[in-house]
Structure formats: C-alpha cells, structure tokens
Amino acid sequence: MRSNARSDVLGGSLLLVATVAALILANSPAAPWYESVRDFTFGIPELHLELSVGAWAADGLLAIFFFVVGLELKEEFVTGRLRDPRQAALPIAAAVGGVAVPALIFVMINVNSGADVLRGWAIPTATDIAFAVAVIAVVGKFLPPALRVFLLTLAIIDDLIAITIIATFYTETISVPWLALALLPLAGFALLAQKGVCAWWILLPLAIAVWVCIHTAGVHATVAGVLLGFVVPVVPTERARVRAGNDESGEPLYDGMAPHFADRWGVVATLFAVPIFAFFAAGVTIGGLDGLRSALTDPITIGIIVGLVAGKPIGILATTFLLSRLPALRLDETLRWPDLVGMSFVAGIGFTVSLLVGELAYGSSSVADEHVKIGVLLGSFLAAVIGGVILARRNARARRAQLVD
C-alpha cells in the first residue's frame, strides 16, 4: 500500500477525483451542503485560529504538503540533483523563466485593471508536482529518464520560488513577537531531529506550536512546514539515522532523517492533505453558460489561462535554449527538444499552489477568486492535454524504436 501511495499516478488520480467531486457538488443541488461544510468555522479565536473548514485545509493541511516539500528540497540540495550547480543549472534557470514569463503575461493582460487585480500576478507561475509528474508517468513510460529528472528539478525550484513569493508578497502585517516565539519550538524540533528522535507524539506538538506561532504572526502558515522540513538532517549520522534494510553482504543500511520523514509524511500529503485541500478549493460555482462566459471574458481568467498554457512553455523553453548555447551548460544527451516541448506544457499544470495564491490574492469565495478557479482549472487542463498528447506521441515513437532494436 505504501508503495502505491507514493506513486505519481495515484497522487494525480486522487487530486483529479477530488477536483471533479468538488465541481460536481458545487454545481448541483448539493451545493448548499458543500458550501455549508466548506464555510463552517471552528477553532480558537484568541489565537486567531477560528477558521473555516476550507481555510483549515489551505492553512493547516497544506503545511503537511510543504513540510514534505521542505524535506525534499533540503535533500536535493545536500545529496541530490541540486548539489552539483552545473548539472542543476539548466532546470533551475528553466524554472525561473517558467515563473517570470507567466507573471509578465498576466501583468500585461491586466495592466489596466487596477492594483487590486494585479495582486494575482503570481497565480499562473506555479507547477503542480503531483499532477505534472503523474502525466509523464502515464504517457511517458519509454521516454528518457532524464526528462522526469528535469521536470522534478524544475518543479522543486518552482515550489521554492512559490514559497518565497507567498512569504514575501502575500504577507501583509507581521507580528515580530509571535515570529520570535516560533523560534523556540522550531529549535526544539531541530534539536530532537538532530538527535534522531522519530516519535510523532514528541515532534508533532512542537510542529503544531511552530505552525500556530507563524500563523498568529501573520505569515502564511504553510511557511512553517517548509521551515520544519529544512531543519531535519539529511545525511545519516550515528545519532540521527533510520534502519533501511541490508546491503548484499548483510551489512545494515541507514537513511537520514529527512528521507525517512519524507517517506512517511509524503503518504499523508498524497492520500489526505492535498486531495482534501483540492476538494474544498476547487468547488467553483460556474453559473451555467452565462457564468462561464463572464469568467472567460474577465482579464483575470484570461491572464491565468494564457500564463499557464503559453507563458510556462515559452519561459521554460526560451531559457533552456539560450543557456544551453553556453559551452559550460549542456542538455543531457538523451533529451530531445520535442520531449522538452511536451514537458514544458505539462509544467503549465498549476493547480494546488495556483489555487492557494488565488485565495491569498483576492480572498476566498470572492467573484475574482471564483474566476481564478475557473482559469486555473481550464489552463491546467489545456496544458495537461497539449503536453500529454505531445509526450504520448514521443513515447509511442520511442517504444517503436526499442522494439526495432
């Protein structure tokens, strides 16, 4: 079960099911029930934690997802693909281009719409790892493994940029005392992780304390997940390691704490946190043909769709092409440009982080936020279809070539 839960296809499938269920409920006679559940509030008012169910999903459950992202980011920087700057340079630069061009397109389309509308400039900049990698897993079995590595590296850096954008541009007022207070449980969590403590009943209360302090400080609480992930050690030591089996000679093998936590909590994020967030975030009331027509004539929706479907591939491909001309930076010899074209469209699947940024930019359940959801869903769908078709054709060609050989 654990291996299936970690699979790319299952993660993308659960997201898709949750999204479709939300859309059906929001546009059916069950819409009042769906909205009442999503908007039901509970919590602790004294700590500014009286939130709706939808807000708990966005602020709380996504913190688990970003905790896993933080663990994977640190692992990549310490022992993985991002350790070698030359090897990682092209996908890192492609990620930056894939963020900058969609943002620029959104601003150009909405330049005359006012400052409030321009707050959504970051919506089309994100790549949803689960959906994007799931598409390649389904249609790209015979494609070069380097293509998936390129996409994973690009998506990881994309997430790092998204985290920075959320912390920098979508945090209005910060309470310094609460932020300083968060350092105490964070230090405790880091110290215990460095000593190899794995007991959830010890670490989880400290993690929740960090989350509460950062949320109360006014910083989006998903940042807490990233900070917690960054303080977990990656390389196994005598004190901080987890038994991972035996080698061929029978000697024990050990994992570091970060890979161990990413394995355990990645399942929770895949099976629980992200699908529930999608279920409450994607439930947009379209309002029939008139509602859809209104959304599709809104510059916000247009900016998001064009940013995801055109901006992402343009930014990724242009940056990769220009930098690959440099002698020191070369593409993997197994990659072909048609493969990269398909992958760049797949990177236009925004979804999870795009929906989150839309809520932060315009407020949950506002008209603009409803149009954001339509733009993100349509843009991500078009990007997935275009990229999937290109990669499926490339995959069929690669399969035929292997059969001939």
C-alpha positions, 0 to 999 in steps of 0.5 A: 500500500505504501508503495502505491501511495507514493506513486505519481499516478495515484497522487494525480488520480486522487487530486483529479477525483477530488477536483471533479467531486468538488465541481460536481457538488458545487454545481448541483443541488448539493451545493448548499451542503458543500458550501455549508461544510466548506464555510463552517468555522471552528477553532480558537479565536484568541489565537486567531485560529477560528477558521473555516473548514476550507481555510483549515485545509489551505492553512493547516493541511497544506503545511503537511504538503510543504513540510514534505516539500521542505524535506525534499528540497533540503535533500536535493540540495545536500545529496541530490540533483541540486548539489552539483550547480552545473548539472542543476543549472539548466532546470533551475534557470528553466524554472525561473523563466517558467515563473517570470514569463507567466507573471509578465503575461498576466501583468500585461493582460491586466495592466489596466485593471487596477492594483487590486487585480494585479495582486494575482500576478503570481497565480499562473507561475506555479507547477503542480508536482503531483499532477505534472509528474503523474502525466509523464508517468502515464504517457511517458513510460519509454521516454528518457529518464532524464526528462522526469529528472528535469521536470522534478528539478524544475518543479522543486525550484518552482515550489521554492520560488512559490514559497518565497513569493507567498512569504514575501508578497502575500504577507501583509502585517507581521507580528515580530513577537509571535515570529520570535516565539516560533523560534523556540519550538522550531529549535526544539524540533531541530534539536530532537531531529538532530538527535534522531528522535522519530516519535510523532507524539514528541515532534508533532506538538512542537510542529503544531506550536511552530505552525500556530506561532507563524500563523498568529504572526501573520505569515502564511502558515504553510511557511512553517512546514517548509521551515520544519522540513529544512531543519531535519538532517539529511545525511545519516549520522550515528545519532540521527539515522533510520534502519533501511534494510541490508546491503548484499553482504548483510551489512545494515543500511541507514537513511537520514532523517529527512528521507525517512520523514519524507517517506512517511509524511509524503503518504499523508500529503498524497492520500489526505492533505492535498486531495482534501485541500483540492476538494474544498478549493476547487468547488467553483460555482460556474453559473451555467453558460452565462457564468462561464462566459463572464469568467472567460471574458474577465482579464483575470481568467484570461491572464491565468489561462494564457500564463499557464498554457503559453507563458510556462512553455515559452519561459521554460523553453526560451531559457533552456535554449539560450543557456544551453548555447553556453559551452559550460551548460549542456542538455543531457544527451538523451533529451530531445527538444520535442520531449522538452516541448511536451514537458514544458506544457505539462509544467503549465499544470498549476493547480494546488499552489495556483489555487492557494495564491488565488485565495491569498490574492483576492480572498476566498469565495470572492467573484475574482477568486471564483474566476481564478478557479475557473482559469486555473482549472481550464489552463491546467487542463489545456496544458495537461492535454497539449503536453500529454498528447505531445509526450504520448506521441514521443513515447509511442515513437520511442517504444517503436524504436526499442522494439526495432532494436 
